[in-house]
Amino acid sequence: MAGLELLSDQGYRLDGRKASELRKVQARMSVFAQADGSAYLEQGNTKALAVVYGPHETRGSRSKSLHDRAVINCQFSMATFSTAERKRRPHGDRKSSEMSLHLKQTFEAAVLTELYPRSQIDIYVKILQADGGNYSACVNAATLALVDAGIPMRDYVCACTAGFVEDTPLADLCHAEESGGGTALALALLPRSGNIALLQMDARLHQDHLDALIEAAMTACKGLSKVLDGVVRQHLEEVSVLTRD
């Protein structure tokens, strides 16, 4: 990550964070009454909206349904205004299809699909504003939406990015850090078991650095799980107050 000074001599990043510090996370659940589950999440300046429908009967061809578990259908998209570049992205372009597949693989590792044979669970995620860590924000928002829909999971699925600057691992990268030319890694974790649901890396990295980078991402994911748990607990308190009234 050369060019722009991404890490100062005092160990501070562009936005004032320390190397292992997460961006501020804010989230709300049940933002859409029409959906079975929904959530809005801000991870720094990256903003994501997730909506869940199901479990319901498999739509379309019956051959798509599985007799022993539910099918998870994920669709990812980006709002036209989500980046500084006003580019219309056709629905189902290569990047969106790739992200949809990554989300599908991530939640297949976490959702207890065996409880809903011959069914389908739809997860729709949209990035409203992109500033790095799009995959992470989508996973974290979709996790809250699945909890809101009451769909059983093995654990919260928490995702975060990590990258290297001058041999220092950085957690939860912003757009400037992601596009700085260095190695960036995205990791989705089931924190209680420590199982990795998905690990994605787009550039080469020396084997000696891999463990440190994975460790930084896993530590960040465990921190995020506490934040998501706090959001869920606060939402439950709000719902219980409303139902009592």
Solvent accessible surface area in square Angstrom, and as a share of the most:
residue,aa,sasa,rsa
1,M,42,0.19
2,A,91,0.71
3,G,82,0.79
4,L,110,0.55
5,E,110,0.49
6,L,7,0.03
7,L,16,0.08
8,S,33,0.22
9,D,137,0.71
10,Q,140,0.62
11,G,29,0.28
12,Y,95,0.36
13,R,10,0.04
14,L,82,0.41
15,D,78,0.41
16,G,46,0.44
17,R,17,0.06
18,K,114,0.48
19,A,23,0.18
20,S,90,0.58
21,E,84,0.38
22,L,43,0.21
23,R,15,0.06
24,K,149,0.63
25,V,23,0.13
26,Q,92,0.41
27,A,23,0.18
28,R,145,0.53
29,M,16,0.07
30,S,56,0.36
31,V,48,0.28
32,F,87,0.36
33,A,106,0.82
34,Q,155,0.69
35,A,13,0.10
36,D,79,0.41
37,G,1,0.01
38,S,0,0.00
39,A,0,0.00
40,Y,34,0.13
41,L,0,0.00
42,E,35,0.16
43,Q,0,0.00
44,G,24,0.23
45,N,87,0.45
46,T,0,0.00
47,K,54,0.23
48,A,0,0.00
49,L,35,0.17
50,A,0,0.00
51,V,20,0.11
52,V,0,0.00
53,Y,82,0.31
54,G,9,0.09
55,P,49,0.31
56,H,40,0.18
57,E,133,0.60
58,T,20,0.12
59,R,147,0.54
60,G,69,0.66
61,S,58,0.37
62,R,205,0.75
63,S,100,0.65
64,K,129,0.55
65,S,31,0.20
66,L,58,0.29
67,H,130,0.58
68,D,75,0.39
69,R,96,0.35
70,A,1,0.01
71,V,29,0.16
72,I,1,0.01
73,N,40,0.20
74,C,10,0.06
75,Q,66,0.29
76,F,9,0.04
77,S,27,0.17
78,M,34,0.15
79,A,4,0.03
80,T,58,0.34
81,F,125,0.52
82,S,3,0.02
83,T,34,0.20
84,A,105,0.82
85,E,107,0.48
86,R,161,0.59
87,K,105,0.45
88,R,199,0.72
89,R,61,0.22
90,P,92,0.58
91,H,141,0.63
92,G,47,0.45
93,D,39,0.20
94,R,175,0.64
95,K,146,0.62
96,S,11,0.07
97,S,56,0.36
98,E,75,0.33
99,M,31,0.14
100,S,18,0.12
101,L,91,0.45
102,H,29,0.13
103,L,0,0.00
104,K,61,0.26
105,Q,79,0.35
106,T,0,0.00
107,F,0,0.00
108,E,67,0.30
109,A,43,0.33
110,A,0,0.00
111,V,0,0.00
112,L,44,0.22
113,T,10,0.06
114,E,89,0.40
115,L,100,0.50
116,Y,56,0.21
117,P,59,0.37
118,R,148,0.54
119,S,18,0.12
120,Q,21,0.09
121,I,0,0.00
122,D,1,0.01
123,I,0,0.00
124,Y,78,0.29
125,V,3,0.02
126,K,80,0.34
127,I,0,0.00
128,L,45,0.23
129,Q,67,0.30
130,A,24,0.18
131,D,34,0.18
132,G,4,0.03
133,G,1,0.01
134,N,33,0.17
135,Y,11,0.04
136,S,0,0.00
137,A,0,0.00
138,C,0,0.00
139,V,0,0.00
140,N,0,0.00
141,A,0,0.00
142,A,0,0.00
143,T,0,0.00
144,L,0,0.00
145,A,0,0.00
146,L,0,0.00
147,V,45,0.26
148,D,37,0.19
149,A,24,0.19
150,G,57,0.55
151,I,7,0.03
152,P,45,0.28
153,M,32,0.14
154,R,110,0.40
155,D,13,0.07
156,Y,44,0.17
157,V,0,0.00
158,C,0,0.00
159,A,0,0.00
160,C,0,0.00
161,T,7,0.04
162,A,0,0.00
163,G,0,0.00
164,F,24,0.10
165,V,6,0.03
166,E,134,0.60
167,D,109,0.57
168,T,42,0.24
169,P,43,0.27
170,L,0,0.00
171,A,2,0.02
172,D,0,0.00
173,L,0,0.00
174,C,14,0.08
175,H,104,0.46
176,A,35,0.27
177,E,0,0.00
178,E,57,0.26
179,S,71,0.45
180,G,21,0.20
181,G,73,0.70
182,G,21,0.21
183,T,15,0.09
184,A,29,0.22
185,L,1,0.01
186,A,10,0.08
187,L,0,0.00
188,A,0,0.00
189,L,0,0.00
190,L,8,0.04
191,P,20,0.12
192,R,195,0.71
193,S,71,0.46
194,G,27,0.26
195,N,88,0.45
196,I,73,0.37
197,A,20,0.15
198,L,20,0.10
199,L,78,0.39
200,Q,43,0.19
201,M,72,0.32
202,D,126,0.65
203,A,46,0.36
204,R,233,0.85
205,L,40,0.20
206,H,116,0.52
207,Q,151,0.67
208,D,112,0.58
209,H,65,0.29
210,L,53,0.26
211,D,110,0.57
212,A,44,0.34
213,L,0,0.00
214,I,29,0.15
215,E,105,0.47
216,A,20,0.16
217,A,0,0.00
218,M,37,0.16
219,T,78,0.45
220,A,5,0.04
221,C,0,0.00
222,K,93,0.39
223,G,25,0.24
224,L,0,0.00
225,S,15,0.10
226,K,157,0.66
227,V,53,0.31
228,L,0,0.00
229,D,37,0.19
230,G,37,0.35
231,V,21,0.12
232,V,13,0.08
233,R,147,0.54
234,Q,108,0.48
235,H,28,0.13
236,L,109,0.54
237,E,114,0.51
238,E,88,0.39
239,V,60,0.35
240,S,45,0.29
241,V,69,0.40
242,L,132,0.66
243,T,106,0.62
244,R,182,0.67
245,D,141,0.73
